[in-house]
Amino acid sequence: MAVVRVTKHIIEQALRETDWAAVDAQTDEDIARNVASDPDAAPILNEAETIGAFAKTIRQRLGLSQPEFAARFHIPLGTLRDWEQGRAQPDSPAIAYLRVIAAKAEMVAAVLAN
């Protein structure tokens, strides 16, 4: 597979050539059908799946297993699993906590270790 370096020129050209009226005219069903038919397209996630993917991405970026992440950041393991598997959605304070972990994981871990 060839690697293509995307430049500012390529982006500007794509934006100029896009038929924005056609894009705006698409229904949710049209978008879902287009995504499903394109093997290169990322799946459309619902809100719970998006937050779950966010939690999983943070954990994986830190190189931690679910039990390690849960223990380090004082999150019940079952709760973390439910988030990552889309069975439950974190509330607003938990989402804010995940954002803080994403930005300052070592600081959060150090504070919680005391």
Long-range contacts (C-beta under 8 A, 24 or more apart in sequence): 46-86, 47-89, 48-83, 48-86, 48-87, 48-88, 48-89, 49-86, 51-83, 51-89, 51-90, 51-95, 51-98, 52-83, 52-84, 52-85, 52-86, 52-89, 53-84, 54-98, 54-102, 55-80, 55-83, 55-84, 55-90, 55-98, 56-84, 58-98, 58-101, 58-102, 58-105, 59-84, 61-102, 62-105, 72-109, 72-112, 73-97, 73-101, 73-108, 73-109, 73-112, 74-112
